[in-house]
Amino acid sequence: MAWTARGAALLAPIFLAACEPGVLNPQGTVGSSERTILIDSVAIMLAIVVPTICATLGVAWWFRATNTRARHLPDWAYSGQLELIVWAIPLLTIMLLGGVAWVGSHDLDPAKPLAASEKPVNVQVVSLDWKWLFIYPDQGVASVNRLVIPAGVPVHFSLTSASVMNAFFIPQLGSMIYTMNGMATQLNLSAKAPGTYRGLSSHYSGAGFADMHFAVDAMPAEGFVNWVATARTGGPALDPASYAALAKQSMAVSPFTYRDVAPDLFTKIVAQALPPGPGPTDPAGL
């Protein structure tokens, strides 16, 4: 009974991990390709790991003390054939893994536009303490802690940080990428079908890090248009003054929208024409 309880305790994290949608349940073109690379890499490594484990157990069993049929060679020192096998198999495995990584790193370059007939939706992302700001420059609206995108349409992200370095990650869509103060990184993703996916910060950034996540709502094209129209009719305007208020440190901010965005606001954030935040401080001072 004790061994059963211990085994259940060890297996519980595996089953609990399967309850949370993640990289093994992709809902985007990039995420699907990354899962393929992950599975292929594991399979290639298992092709050498499993035989090695089996050979180790087999040798230990065959050369056990009670096996009189085992042939012992106490003076054995070198075998060219054995050396060839020992080194050739890992070398071929590394070459194959390197090839998979090489091809994948070029095909899935975050800055490489996705092949699609539709024009991509542009979203400018700013990581703050401790929330996410999403600016839609072509639509003239913005949202906090909620990313709305049209399903089946590529999305081009430009990302920066208005405080410390952070990391933008939507596990089911793929490609985690860092946001850095004073510079902009590029990312291209898409969602295959409508749905709600989890977005998060995957780089610790202080006291409010645990609440620095956001919902990703992939909508049909008409739903996205309606959401933009609704955002334009309510909420404050995002200008340098309201941005300065937003940039102040705060935790667990509920999602809301801005009906209008000042021109070139993202460019000013990247160029630090709008001063960056001070970075994480003692939460008692919030």
KAKADA-V863836 format. One record per helix or strand of 3 or more residues. SS is the DSSP state (a for helix, b for strand). FROM is the first residue (numbers start at 1). TO is the last residue. If there is no record, write none. Layout:
BEGIN
SS|FROM|TO ; SS|FROM|TO
END
This chain:
BEGIN
a|2|17 ; a|29|62 ; a|80|107 ; b|121|128 ; b|131|136 ; b|141|144 ; b|146|150 ; b|155|161 ; b|166|170 ; b|174|179 ; b|185|189 ; b|195|201 ; a|209|211 ; b|213|219 ; a|221|232 ; a|240|246 ; b|256|258 ; a|265|270 ; a|283|285
END
